[in-house]
Amino acid sequence: MKYALVTMMTLLITSSASAQIEDFDSIKLYTLKNKSGMTVKATNYGAIITSIVVPDRNGQLIDIALGYNRVEDYINAVDKPYFGAIVGRYGNRIANGQFTLNGETYSLLKNNGENHLHGGAIGFDKVVWTVEAYDEAKSLRLSYLAKDGEEGYPGNVKVTVTYTLQDDNSLVVDYFATTDKATPLNVTQHTYFNLKGEGEGTILDHELMLNAQKFTPVDEGLIPTGELRDVTGTPFDFSMAKTIGRDIAKETQQLTFGGGFDHNWVLDKGGKPGALTLAARVYEPTSGRVMEIHTTEHGIQFYCGNFLDGRLTGKSGQPYVHRGGFCLETQHFPDSPNQPNFPSTIVKPGKPYSSQTVFKFSVK
């Protein structure tokens, strides 16, 4: 185990931020570097990825992950956009802030209208994780113990997330968790990407392919209806690459509900549930950057920054404009604890949770 020098993530410790976090002084910034020149920075606050620097087709290195330079800005952000964070216990939404498990109904915070979102008021994104191992040339392993009853969920759950940077410019994210009581668990990585560079305008010209023939339509609260709908002939068809902006202005009820794309796609696993398979490919033509995502998960939430509006200023000093970044969150489906026809997200004692997602960067 190799520990390299790490630094505080902040240039100024403000009382408003430190007062909210009991172990604020333990927050550090960690850097992963590979032989190809790619770097990834992450902090143990929220297991947040703060920076991903990759080359363009001319070898120019630019940060493509939206975020901040100071940890206070993550803590105090007005809109709480979850930039770069690990979200849980349950990434995405649970309808009406409740679910029933083994005959008992559990009530959760309604922090997204009438629904529960991304783990509640103090989810995995707003706690200080324990650093279990760090090697600058390889990986960072973080863990967090979510206690029984935390945010309304049952069970003591220990979650481990490992970020591994490989020399082929792949960032591998491994999730592992154990519990002492049955509980829903759906952990995902919430980085916002702009392959032109963070703060460099909108992402509407990015070309996106999603390896999915179906998506889960939602109601006006963005809760799945339970249907698995074919994408053919709809704006949700990304089975062949197209620009994100091509169909976003079409007048459909589904796009109105999300203010644009903010939906879960049902990944084509090719008869290999649980296997690592292609989920998405994104190409940005001006830089030539390509990002491929492979995952063991069943679904992927594509969100195109509909709620960004220029009020948040990022690392480069540029405002994050409307649709200035996109998320591709590998996951189980939203509201699965209340949807008996969806793949189960219940983790039980003796049956650990395990998931892997790979973000591979290249140029074209």
NUDRENNU-910149 format. One record per residue (C-alpha): x, y, z; residue in one letter. Coordinates in steps of 0.5 Angstrom, whole numbers, plus 500, padded with zeros to 3 digits. Example, Ala and Ser with C-alpha at 12.3 -4.5 7.8 and 13.67 -1.06 7.14 Angstrom:
<rs>
@east = 525 | north = 491 | up = 516 | r = a $
@east = 527 | north = 498 | up = 514 | r = s $
</rs>
This chain:
<rs>
@east = 500 | north = 500 | up = 500 | r = m $
@east = 503 | north = 507 | up = 498 | r = k $
@east = 501 | north = 513 | up = 501 | r = y $
@east = 503 | north = 519 | up = 497 | r = a $
@east = 502 | north = 527 | up = 499 | r = l $
@east = 495 | north = 529 | up = 499 | r = v $
@east = 493 | north = 536 | up = 500 | r = t $
@east = 487 | north = 540 | up = 503 | r = m $
@east = 482 | north = 541 | up = 498 | r = m $
@east = 481 | north = 548 | up = 500 | r = t $
@east = 484 | north = 555 | up = 500 | r = l $
@east = 480 | north = 558 | up = 505 | r = l $
@east = 476 | north = 554 | up = 511 | r = i $
@east = 470 | north = 558 | up = 512 | r = t $
@east = 466 | north = 557 | up = 519 | r = s $
@east = 459 | north = 556 | up = 515 | r = s $
@east = 462 | north = 550 | up = 511 | r = a $
@east = 466 | north = 547 | up = 517 | r = s $
@east = 461 | north = 547 | up = 522 | r = a $
@east = 457 | north = 543 | up = 518 | r = q $
@east = 462 | north = 537 | up = 518 | r = i $
@east = 464 | north = 534 | up = 524 | r = e $
@east = 471 | north = 532 | up = 521 | r = d $
@east = 472 | north = 537 | up = 516 | r = f $
@east = 479 | north = 538 | up = 518 | r = d $
@east = 480 | north = 530 | up = 515 | r = s $
@east = 478 | north = 532 | up = 508 | r = i $
@east = 483 | north = 531 | up = 503 | r = k $
@east = 484 | north = 531 | up = 495 | r = l $
@east = 487 | north = 525 | up = 492 | r = y $
@east = 490 | north = 525 | up = 485 | r = t $
@east = 491 | north = 519 | up = 480 | r = l $
@east = 496 | north = 519 | up = 475 | r = k $
@east = 497 | north = 514 | up = 469 | r = n $
@east = 503 | north = 514 | up = 464 | r = k $
@east = 499 | north = 517 | up = 458 | r = s $
@east = 498 | north = 523 | up = 462 | r = g $
@east = 491 | north = 523 | up = 464 | r = m $
@east = 489 | north = 525 | up = 471 | r = t $
@east = 483 | north = 524 | up = 476 | r = v $
@east = 482 | north = 528 | up = 482 | r = k $
@east = 478 | north = 526 | up = 488 | r = a $
@east = 476 | north = 528 | up = 495 | r = t $
@east = 474 | north = 523 | up = 501 | r = n $
@east = 468 | north = 528 | up = 502 | r = y $
@east = 462 | north = 525 | up = 498 | r = g $
@east = 467 | north = 521 | up = 495 | r = a $
@east = 467 | north = 526 | up = 489 | r = i $
@east = 471 | north = 526 | up = 483 | r = i $
@east = 473 | north = 533 | up = 482 | r = t $
@east = 477 | north = 533 | up = 476 | r = s $
@east = 478 | north = 529 | up = 470 | r = i $
@east = 484 | north = 531 | up = 465 | r = v $
@east = 484 | north = 527 | up = 458 | r = v $
@east = 487 | north = 529 | up = 452 | r = p $
@east = 484 | north = 531 | up = 445 | r = d $
@east = 486 | north = 529 | up = 438 | r = r $
@east = 492 | north = 534 | up = 439 | r = n $
@east = 494 | north = 531 | up = 445 | r = g $
@east = 492 | north = 538 | up = 449 | r = q $
@east = 490 | north = 536 | up = 456 | r = l $
@east = 483 | north = 539 | up = 459 | r = i $
@east = 479 | north = 538 | up = 465 | r = d $
@east = 472 | north = 535 | up = 462 | r = i $
@east = 469 | north = 534 | up = 469 | r = a $
@east = 464 | north = 540 | up = 472 | r = l $
@east = 466 | north = 542 | up = 479 | r = g $
@east = 469 | north = 546 | up = 484 | r = y $
@east = 476 | north = 548 | up = 487 | r = n $
@east = 474 | north = 549 | up = 494 | r = r $
@east = 471 | north = 544 | up = 498 | r = v $
@east = 466 | north = 549 | up = 501 | r = e $
@east = 463 | north = 550 | up = 494 | r = d $
@east = 461 | north = 543 | up = 494 | r = y $
@east = 458 | north = 543 | up = 501 | r = i $
@east = 455 | north = 550 | up = 501 | r = n $
@east = 452 | north = 550 | up = 493 | r = a $
@east = 445 | north = 553 | up = 493 | r = v $
@east = 442 | north = 548 | up = 488 | r = d $
@east = 446 | north = 541 | up = 490 | r = k $
@east = 447 | north = 539 | up = 483 | r = p $
@east = 451 | north = 533 | up = 486 | r = y $
@east = 457 | north = 534 | up = 482 | r = f $
@east = 462 | north = 528 | up = 481 | r = g $
@east = 459 | north = 525 | up = 488 | r = a $
@east = 457 | north = 518 | up = 490 | r = i $
@east = 450 | north = 518 | up = 491 | r = v $
@east = 446 | north = 513 | up = 495 | r = g $
@east = 444 | north = 509 | up = 499 | r = r $
@east = 439 | north = 510 | up = 493 | r = y $
@east = 441 | north = 513 | up = 487 | r = g $
@east = 435 | north = 517 | up = 484 | r = n $
@east = 428 | north = 517 | up = 486 | r = r $
@east = 423 | north = 513 | up = 491 | r = i $
@east = 416 | north = 515 | up = 490 | r = a $
@east = 413 | north = 518 | up = 496 | r = n $
@east = 419 | north = 518 | up = 500 | r = g $
@east = 417 | north = 511 | up = 502 | r = q $
@east = 417 | north = 503 | up = 501 | r = f $
@east = 415 | north = 497 | up = 504 | r = t $
@east = 420 | north = 491 | up = 506 | r = l $
@east = 418 | north = 485 | up = 509 | r = n $
@east = 412 | north = 487 | up = 512 | r = g $
@east = 415 | north = 494 | up = 515 | r = e $
@east = 414 | north = 501 | up = 511 | r = t $
@east = 420 | north = 505 | up = 512 | r = y $
@east = 419 | north = 513 | up = 511 | r = s $
@east = 424 | north = 517 | up = 508 | r = l $
@east = 425 | north = 524 | up = 507 | r = l $
@east = 421 | north = 528 | up = 501 | r = k $
@east = 427 | north = 532 | up = 498 | r = n $
@east = 425 | north = 532 | up = 491 | r = n $
@east = 417 | north = 534 | up = 491 | r = g $
@east = 413 | north = 529 | up = 494 | r = e $
@east = 419 | north = 524 | up = 493 | r = n $
@east = 426 | north = 522 | up = 496 | r = h $
@east = 432 | north = 523 | up = 492 | r = l $
@east = 439 | north = 521 | up = 492 | r = h $
@east = 439 | north = 518 | up = 499 | r = g $
@east = 436 | north = 524 | up = 503 | r = g $
@east = 438 | north = 530 | up = 506 | r = a $
@east = 445 | north = 527 | up = 508 | r = i $
@east = 446 | north = 522 | up = 503 | r = g $
@east = 453 | north = 519 | up = 501 | r = f $
@east = 455 | north = 525 | up = 497 | r = d $
@east = 455 | north = 529 | up = 504 | r = k $
@east = 459 | north = 525 | up = 509 | r = v $
@east = 467 | north = 524 | up = 510 | r = v $
@east = 469 | north = 517 | up = 507 | r = w $
@east = 475 | north = 513 | up = 510 | r = t $
@east = 481 | north = 513 | up = 506 | r = v $
@east = 483 | north = 505 | up = 506 | r = e $
@east = 488 | north = 505 | up = 501 | r = a $
@east = 491 | north = 510 | up = 496 | r = y $
@east = 497 | north = 509 | up = 491 | r = d $
@east = 498 | north = 515 | up = 486 | r = e $
@east = 500 | north = 511 | up = 480 | r = a $
@east = 494 | north = 506 | up = 481 | r = k $
@east = 488 | north = 507 | up = 485 | r = s $
@east = 484 | north = 510 | up = 491 | r = l $
@east = 479 | north = 506 | up = 496 | r = r $
@east = 474 | north = 509 | up = 500 | r = l $
@east = 469 | north = 507 | up = 505 | r = s $
@east = 463 | north = 509 | up = 509 | r = y $
@east = 459 | north = 506 | up = 514 | r = l $
@east = 451 | north = 508 | up = 514 | r = a $
@east = 448 | north = 506 | up = 520 | r = k $
@east = 441 | north = 503 | up = 521 | r = d $
@east = 436 | north = 508 | up = 521 | r = g $
@east = 440 | north = 513 | up = 517 | r = e $
@east = 436 | north = 517 | up = 513 | r = e $
@east = 430 | north = 512 | up = 514 | r = g $
@east = 434 | north = 506 | up = 511 | r = y $
@east = 434 | north = 499 | up = 515 | r = p $
@east = 441 | north = 496 | up = 516 | r = g $
@east = 448 | north = 498 | up = 518 | r = n $
@east = 451 | north = 498 | up = 511 | r = v $
@east = 459 | north = 498 | up = 510 | r = k $
@east = 460 | north = 501 | up = 503 | r = v $
@east = 467 | north = 501 | up = 499 | r = t $
@east = 468 | north = 505 | up = 493 | r = v $
@east = 475 | north = 504 | up = 489 | r = t $
@east = 477 | north = 509 | up = 483 | r = y $
@east = 482 | north = 505 | up = 479 | r = t $
@east = 486 | north = 509 | up = 473 | r = l $
@east = 489 | north = 505 | up = 468 | r = q $
@east = 494 | north = 506 | up = 463 | r = d $
@east = 489 | north = 506 | up = 457 | r = d $
@east = 485 | north = 512 | up = 460 | r = n $
@east = 480 | north = 507 | up = 463 | r = s $
@east = 477 | north = 510 | up = 470 | r = l $
@east = 474 | north = 503 | up = 473 | r = v $
@east = 469 | north = 505 | up = 479 | r = v $
@east = 468 | north = 498 | up = 483 | r = d $
@east = 462 | north = 498 | up = 488 | r = y $
@east = 462 | north = 493 | up = 494 | r = f $
@east = 457 | north = 493 | up = 500 | r = a $
@east = 455 | north = 489 | up = 506 | r = t $
@east = 449 | north = 489 | up = 510 | r = t $
@east = 446 | north = 486 | up = 517 | r = d $
@east = 439 | north = 487 | up = 515 | r = k $
@east = 435 | north = 487 | up = 508 | r = a $
@east = 435 | north = 494 | up = 505 | r = t $
@east = 435 | north = 497 | up = 498 | r = p $
@east = 441 | north = 500 | up = 495 | r = l $
@east = 443 | north = 503 | up = 489 | r = n $
@east = 450 | north = 507 | up = 489 | r = v $
@east = 452 | north = 511 | up = 483 | r = t $
@east = 457 | north = 516 | up = 480 | r = q $
@east = 454 | north = 523 | up = 479 | r = h $
@east = 460 | north = 526 | up = 475 | r = t $
@east = 457 | north = 532 | up = 470 | r = y $
@east = 461 | north = 531 | up = 463 | r = f $
@east = 463 | north = 536 | up = 458 | r = n $
@east = 468 | north = 533 | up = 453 | r = l $
@east = 470 | north = 540 | up = 450 | r = k $
@east = 472 | north = 542 | up = 457 | r = g $
@east = 468 | north = 544 | up = 463 | r = e $
@east = 465 | north = 551 | up = 463 | r = g $
@east = 466 | north = 551 | up = 455 | r = e $
@east = 458 | north = 552 | up = 453 | r = g $
@east = 453 | north = 547 | up = 452 | r = t $
@east = 453 | north = 539 | up = 451 | r = i $
@east = 448 | north = 539 | up = 445 | r = l $
@east = 453 | north = 538 | up = 440 | r = d $
@east = 456 | north = 531 | up = 443 | r = h $
@east = 454 | north = 525 | up = 439 | r = e $
@east = 451 | north = 520 | up = 444 | r = l $
@east = 449 | north = 512 | up = 443 | r = m $
@east = 446 | north = 508 | up = 448 | r = l $
@east = 446 | north = 501 | up = 448 | r = n $
@east = 438 | north = 500 | up = 450 | r = a $
@east = 432 | north = 499 | up = 446 | r = q $
@east = 427 | north = 501 | up = 452 | r = k $
@east = 427 | north = 506 | up = 457 | r = f $
@east = 422 | north = 507 | up = 463 | r = t $
@east = 417 | north = 513 | up = 462 | r = p $
@east = 416 | north = 517 | up = 468 | r = v $
@east = 410 | north = 521 | up = 471 | r = d $
@east = 411 | north = 529 | up = 472 | r = e $
@east = 415 | north = 527 | up = 479 | r = g $
@east = 420 | north = 523 | up = 474 | r = l $
@east = 417 | north = 517 | up = 478 | r = i $
@east = 417 | north = 511 | up = 473 | r = p $
@east = 410 | north = 508 | up = 471 | r = t $
@east = 413 | north = 501 | up = 471 | r = g $
@east = 412 | north = 501 | up = 463 | r = e $
@east = 419 | north = 499 | up = 459 | r = l $
@east = 417 | north = 503 | up = 453 | r = r $
@east = 421 | north = 501 | up = 446 | r = d $
@east = 425 | north = 507 | up = 444 | r = v $
@east = 423 | north = 506 | up = 436 | r = t $
@east = 420 | north = 512 | up = 433 | r = g $
@east = 421 | north = 517 | up = 439 | r = t $
@east = 426 | north = 522 | up = 441 | r = p $
@east = 429 | north = 517 | up = 446 | r = f $
@east = 432 | north = 513 | up = 441 | r = d $
@east = 440 | north = 513 | up = 442 | r = f $
@east = 441 | north = 506 | up = 439 | r = s $
@east = 444 | north = 509 | up = 433 | r = m $
@east = 449 | north = 515 | up = 435 | r = a $
@east = 446 | north = 522 | up = 434 | r = k $
@east = 447 | north = 529 | up = 437 | r = t $
@east = 444 | north = 530 | up = 444 | r = i $
@east = 441 | north = 537 | up = 442 | r = g $
@east = 437 | north = 534 | up = 435 | r = r $
@east = 431 | north = 531 | up = 439 | r = d $
@east = 431 | north = 535 | up = 445 | r = i $
@east = 426 | north = 541 | up = 443 | r = a $
@east = 421 | north = 536 | up = 441 | r = k $
@east = 414 | north = 537 | up = 444 | r = e $
@east = 413 | north = 530 | up = 448 | r = t $
@east = 410 | north = 530 | up = 455 | r = q $
@east = 416 | north = 526 | up = 457 | r = q $
@east = 421 | north = 531 | up = 455 | r = l $
@east = 416 | north = 536 | up = 459 | r = t $
@east = 416 | north = 532 | up = 465 | r = f $
@east = 424 | north = 532 | up = 465 | r = g $
@east = 425 | north = 539 | up = 462 | r = g $
@east = 429 | north = 535 | up = 457 | r = g $
@east = 432 | north = 528 | up = 458 | r = f $
@east = 432 | north = 526 | up = 465 | r = d $
@east = 430 | north = 518 | up = 464 | r = h $
@east = 433 | north = 511 | up = 465 | r = n $
@east = 434 | north = 507 | up = 459 | r = w $
@east = 434 | north = 499 | up = 460 | r = v $
@east = 441 | north = 497 | up = 458 | r = l $
@east = 441 | north = 491 | up = 453 | r = d $
@east = 445 | north = 486 | up = 456 | r = k $
@east = 445 | north = 481 | up = 451 | r = g $
@east = 443 | north = 475 | up = 455 | r = g $
@east = 449 | north = 477 | up = 460 | r = k $
@east = 445 | north = 480 | up = 467 | r = p $
@east = 451 | north = 482 | up = 471 | r = g $
@east = 456 | north = 482 | up = 466 | r = a $
@east = 460 | north = 488 | up = 464 | r = l $
@east = 457 | north = 490 | up = 457 | r = t $
@east = 457 | north = 497 | up = 453 | r = l $
@east = 452 | north = 502 | up = 456 | r = a $
@east = 454 | north = 508 | up = 452 | r = a $
@east = 459 | north = 512 | up = 447 | r = r $
@east = 459 | north = 519 | up = 447 | r = v $
@east = 463 | north = 523 | up = 442 | r = y $
@east = 465 | north = 531 | up = 442 | r = e $
@east = 467 | north = 533 | up = 434 | r = p $
@east = 471 | north = 539 | up = 436 | r = t $
@east = 476 | north = 536 | up = 441 | r = s $
@east = 475 | north = 529 | up = 438 | r = g $
@east = 474 | north = 526 | up = 445 | r = r $
@east = 471 | north = 519 | up = 446 | r = v $
@east = 468 | north = 516 | up = 452 | r = m $
@east = 465 | north = 509 | up = 453 | r = e $
@east = 462 | north = 507 | up = 459 | r = i $
@east = 461 | north = 499 | up = 460 | r = h $
@east = 458 | north = 497 | up = 466 | r = t $
@east = 455 | north = 491 | up = 470 | r = t $
@east = 448 | north = 495 | up = 472 | r = e $
@east = 441 | north = 494 | up = 469 | r = h $
@east = 440 | north = 501 | up = 467 | r = g $
@east = 443 | north = 508 | up = 466 | r = i $
@east = 440 | north = 515 | up = 467 | r = q $
@east = 442 | north = 520 | up = 462 | r = f $
@east = 441 | north = 527 | up = 465 | r = y $
@east = 443 | north = 533 | up = 460 | r = c $
@east = 444 | north = 539 | up = 465 | r = g $
@east = 437 | north = 541 | up = 465 | r = n $
@east = 437 | north = 545 | up = 471 | r = f $
@east = 444 | north = 548 | up = 470 | r = l $
@east = 442 | north = 555 | up = 469 | r = d $
@east = 448 | north = 559 | up = 469 | r = g $
@east = 448 | north = 561 | up = 477 | r = r $
@east = 454 | north = 556 | up = 479 | r = l $
@east = 461 | north = 558 | up = 477 | r = t $
@east = 466 | north = 552 | up = 476 | r = g $
@east = 473 | north = 551 | up = 477 | r = k $
@east = 475 | north = 555 | up = 471 | r = s $
@east = 471 | north = 561 | up = 473 | r = g $
@east = 466 | north = 560 | up = 467 | r = q $
@east = 458 | north = 559 | up = 469 | r = p $
@east = 455 | north = 553 | up = 468 | r = y $
@east = 450 | north = 554 | up = 463 | r = v $
@east = 443 | north = 551 | up = 461 | r = h $
@east = 445 | north = 544 | up = 459 | r = r $
@east = 453 | north = 545 | up = 460 | r = g $
@east = 454 | north = 538 | up = 462 | r = g $
@east = 451 | north = 531 | up = 462 | r = f $
@east = 451 | north = 525 | up = 467 | r = c $
@east = 451 | north = 518 | up = 465 | r = l $
@east = 449 | north = 514 | up = 472 | r = e $
@east = 450 | north = 507 | up = 471 | r = t $
@east = 444 | north = 504 | up = 476 | r = q $
@east = 439 | north = 500 | up = 477 | r = h $
@east = 432 | north = 503 | up = 476 | r = f $
@east = 429 | north = 508 | up = 479 | r = p $
@east = 424 | north = 507 | up = 485 | r = d $
@east = 425 | north = 499 | up = 484 | r = s $
@east = 423 | north = 498 | up = 492 | r = p $
@east = 416 | north = 500 | up = 489 | r = n $
@east = 416 | north = 497 | up = 483 | r = q $
@east = 415 | north = 489 | up = 483 | r = p $
@east = 417 | north = 488 | up = 476 | r = n $
@east = 424 | north = 491 | up = 476 | r = f $
@east = 430 | north = 488 | up = 478 | r = p $
@east = 431 | north = 488 | up = 485 | r = s $
@east = 435 | north = 492 | up = 489 | r = t $
@east = 435 | north = 489 | up = 496 | r = i $
@east = 441 | north = 487 | up = 499 | r = v $
@east = 441 | north = 482 | up = 504 | r = k $
@east = 446 | north = 479 | up = 510 | r = p $
@east = 451 | north = 474 | up = 507 | r = g $
@east = 449 | north = 477 | up = 500 | r = k $
@east = 454 | north = 483 | up = 498 | r = p $
@east = 452 | north = 488 | up = 493 | r = y $
@east = 458 | north = 488 | up = 488 | r = s $
@east = 458 | north = 493 | up = 482 | r = s $
@east = 463 | north = 496 | up = 477 | r = q $
@east = 463 | north = 501 | up = 471 | r = t $
@east = 468 | north = 503 | up = 467 | r = v $
@east = 469 | north = 510 | up = 464 | r = f $
@east = 474 | north = 509 | up = 458 | r = k $
@east = 477 | north = 515 | up = 454 | r = f $
@east = 480 | north = 516 | up = 447 | r = s $
@east = 480 | north = 520 | up = 441 | r = v $
@east = 477 | north = 520 | up = 434 | r = k $
</rs>
